[in-house]
């Protein structure tokens, strides 16, 4: 990853770290998995207690400041958890 790309994505990472999102709790730890960044791919992990609308605030702020945009055609929601939880999330 080029330094300029790292410099551009770090503010987004910082916004997400400072957010009130629960993200994905790491079992047996106080840590949480918030995101992975690889090239121009960003994966954000949300907990079932998180509200998608709360995620949009830091994302839209970062997009506005950096003049970036997310390609909604490439955006996927992949639920983790029990089959019942995954099915209920997909319908809502």
RABELQUI-V485704 format. One record per backbone hydrogen bond with DSSP energy under -0.5 kcal/mol. NH is the residue of the N-H (numbers start at 1). CO is the residue of the C=O. E is the energy in kcal/mol with one decimal. If there is no record, write none. Layout:
<<NH/CO/E> <NH/CO/E>>
This chain:
<<6/2/-2.2> <7/3/-2.8> <8/4/-1.6> <9/5/-2.2> <10/6/-1.9> <11/7/-0.5> <13/9/-2.1> <14/10/-2.8> <15/11/-2.4> <16/12/-2.3> <17/13/-2.4> <18/14/-2.0> <19/15/-0.6> <19/16/-0.5> <24/33/-2.3> <25/23/-0.8> <26/31/-2.1> <27/25/-0.7> <29/26/-1.7> <33/24/-3.6> <34/32/-0.7> <36/43/-2.3> <38/41/-2.7> <41/38/-2.7> <43/36/-2.7> <45/34/-2.3> <46/44/-0.5> <50/47/-1.8> <52/50/-0.5> <54/51/-1.4> <55/51/-1.0> <55/52/-0.5> <56/52/-1.4> <57/53/-0.9> <58/54/-0.7> <59/55/-1.6> <60/56/-3.3> <61/57/-2.1> <62/58/-2.3> <63/59/-2.6> <64/60/-2.5> <65/61/-2.4> <66/62/-2.6> <67/63/-1.3> <68/63/-1.1> <72/70/-1.1> <74/71/-1.9> <75/72/-0.5> <78/76/-0.6> <79/77/-0.6> <86/82/-2.7> <87/83/-2.4> <88/84/-2.3> <89/85/-2.4> <90/86/-2.2> <91/87/-1.6> <92/88/-1.4>>
